[in-house]
Amino acid sequence: MLVDFHTHTTCSDGTLEPNELVKKAKLIGIEVLAITDHDTICAFREIDDKYADDLDITVIKGVEISVDYPTDSLHILGYNIKDTETMERVLNELIDYRNRRNELILEKMNKLGFHATMEELRKIAKGDAVGRPHFARLMVEKGYVGSMNEAFDKYLKDGGIFFVEKKRLKPQEAIELIKKTGGIAVLAHPYDILSGKNSEEDDMTFLENFIKKLVDYGLDGLEAFYSRHTQNQTIDLIRIANKYDLLITAGSDFHGSNRESVNLGMNVPYKLIKKFLAKL
């Protein structure tokens, strides 16, 4: 079954507008699409219920919340958000801080001779949801770096010259927020959390113990199928999901041309995601 439960639009750091993303998904035959922008559900102001009666595709209202962790790699996906007012209020507080954070990054850049303005960044972002990929793209366009990867590796990554810490919810708070607003809480790209490993446990033990902690907070599922997971990693995550009675999901983490190596859509066995689909 061709689906994608993890995608981004211009409302965060993707390059396709919400309707453009849905049209692309329909064109390639995706049956169920979730839009999960970073810390915002603004895409659904544009889409609303436009595709509610569309027989070719089901569009799911989602969000990807960045949560507190030693590295910027722990994200909780929320699906089927019903109380959008509460969700938007909390997320807007985080966005307000992010806007202040962007100003601090700009200040650092300009002090070191990397001349940039917020207007230039917003033009690239096609809106106000400016994030680090937009800084990276601007640096490429201005010739300060040769690629977006270089921009991140040298300047924008955690601990880089231009890095400014985000304000984030605790993992428990993010899961509680998603559940409180009627949603389903899923751990995004689980293997990425190994980048913040701070114990001597082997990787699998650390990963499973961390997931168990999130389960205790109310986690509903794991993104077992992911564009960067190996087959063995997916198998391990399916095993953990079955052990803790978690839903299994599949997401590409599509960002458009901001992440050109990632294609839209995940072809996965229906039987492995049918419980998740039933919850939706």
N, C-alpha and C positions, 0 to 999 in steps of 0.2 A: 504494500500500500504506500502510495507516495504522499508524504505529509511533511510538514515542517513546523515545529513548535517553538522555534527560537530564531527570530528575525528582527532586524532593526531598520528603521526608516529615518528620514530627515528630522524627525522629532527628537532623535538623540544623535547617534553618530553613523547612521546609514546614509546612503546617497540617493535612494529612491524615496519619493514621496509616498505616503500610505496607499493611495489609490494606484500608483504606479506599481508598487510591490504586489498588490492583490492581482492586478492585471497580468503581471509577469508570472505569478504563481498559477493563475488559471491557464495561461498559455502553455505551460509545461505539464499541466495535468495534475497539479497538487489538489488533493481532495479536502484536506483540512490544514489551515494556516493560522498560526498564532503570531501576532505582532507583539513583541516583548521589548520595547524600547527601554533604555537605561533610566530608571528612576522617574518615569513619566508615562502617563496614559493619554497624552494629548492627541495621538494619532486617531483616537476614537471620537474626537470632536469632529474630525473631518469625515471619517467613515460612518460613524453612528450605526444605524441599522441598515445601511445601504445594501448589504449583501445578505440580509436575513432570509430572503426568499430565493436566493440564487441556488439553483439546483446543481451547479458545477463545483461550488466551493463553499466550505464553512469557514468563517473568519472568527477566531477566538480572541477575546479581549485579554491581553496579558501585559506583564511588566517584568523587568529584570532589576532587582534591587541589589545594589552593591552594599555589602555588609562589612563590619569591622573585622579585620584580619591582618596578620603581619604583612601580607602582600595583597595587591589589588587583584585577587583571584577567587574570592569567595562571593558568589552571587546566588541569590535565591530567586527563582522564577515563580511568578504568581499567575494563575489562570482563572478565567471566568470571574473576574472581579465584579461584584454586584453593587456594593456600597462605594461608588466612585467618588462621592463627595469626601468621605473620610480618607480614602486612599490619596486623593489629590491634595488634601490639606497637609498631610504628613510629607508627601513627596515634594510639595512646593517649598516647604521649609528647607529640605535638602537642596533643592534647586537654587534657592536664594543664597545658600552658603556657597554652592558651586560657582555662582556668578561672581561672588567676592573672590573665590579661589582663582578664577580665570584672570581677574585683574592683577592678582599677585604674581601669577605666572608671566603675564605681559610685562609687569614691572621688572622682573628678573631678566627677561629677554632683552628689553630695551637698554638696561644697564650694561649688558655685555655686547651691545652693538647689533643685536638681532631686531631690527626695527619692524614693529608690527602694531596694528591697531585693532580694536574690538570690531570696528566696521568691516575690516578685511576678513576677520574670522567669521562674522555673521554672514557675510556674502558666501563664503565657502560652505557654511553650515546650512544655508538657505533658511535661516531662522535664528532663534535665540538659544537653542539648546547646544551651546558650544562645549566641546570636550577636547581631550588631548589629541585625538586623531585629526581634528581641524587645525590645531597648532602645528602638528607634524606636516599636514598637507601644505599649509602656508609656508613653512620653512623650505619645503621642496620647491614650491612655485617661485620663491624668492632666491633660490640657488644657495641657500645656507647649508643644505645637506643634499646628498644625492638620492635619498630614498626615505620613505616614511619609517622603515626599520632603523635606518641610521639616526633619524630624529629621536626615536624612542630610546635606542641603545645608548646614545651619547648624552641626551638632554632630558627626556620626558619620562623615563621609566621611574619606578619607585627608587628614591635615593638619588636620582639624576640631578643635574645642575638646576633645571627649571622645575623640578617636582615640588608640588605643594600638597600636603596631606588633605584627603577628603574628610568630610564629616559624614559618618555612616551610622546606621542603626546596628545594634548588636544582632547576631544571628537569631537569637530568640525573639527579639523585637520585630524583626522582619517577618519571621514565620507567623508570629501572633497577629501582625497587621494584616497579612494576606488572609489568614483564617477568619479574623474579625470582620473583614470586608466580604466574606462569603467565597473566598477563592481557594485554590488548590496550590500548596507550596511544594516546589520541586527544586532539588539541588542542581544547579547548572554545572556543566563540564567538571564532574567530580574529581577527575585526576589532576586538575589544575591546582587543587588545594595542597598538593604535595610540595609546591613551591614555598609554602609557609611552614613546612614541617620543622618542628623544634624539639623533637625527641629522638631517642636512639632506637625507637621501634622500626621494624622493617616497614617498607612502604604500604603493603597490604594491611598490616595490622593497624598502622596509623590511620589509614583511610577508613577502614571498617569501624574503628573506635570513634572516629570523628563523626561518621555518618550516624552511628548509634546515638551519639549525643544530640544530634539534630532531630533524630526520631523522637527522643524524649521531649524535645521542644514542640513536637507536633508535625514534623516533616511528613509529607504525603508521598513523595516520589523521587526518583533519580533519573537524570538525563543519561541513560545508559548508552544510547546511540547518539554519537556526537561526531562532527566532521573530523576532529583530530584524534579520536580514539582509535586504537588498534583493535583488531578482532578479539585478541586476548583480553584487552581491557574491558571491552563491551561484555564479554562472557563473565568476567569477574564481577562487574557491576550488576548484571542480571542475577547472578548468584546471591549477591548481597541484598538486592531488592526482594528476591523471593524469601530470603531468610527473615527479613524484617517486615514482610508483607507490605512492600512499597510499590507504588505504581511505576511503570516503566515508560519513559518518554523518549522522543527523538528530535534533535534540533541541530541545524547546520551552523547557527550563529552567523547568518548571512548579514553582511554590511554593505553589499554592493561593491563599488570600486574602491572603497576604503579597505577592503579585505579581498583582493582579487582572487586569491587561491581558494576561496570558499564558494561553492556553488549552492544555489537555492534548491531545497528539496532533499528529503531523506527517504529512501525506499526500504521499508522495514516490514517484517512479517506482521500481519494484522493480529494474530493471536497473542503477540507480545505486548501490543498497545491497546488491546480492546477494553481492558479495565479502565484505562485512562480515558479513552474515548467515551465510555459509558458514563464516567464521572462528569465529563463535559456536557 
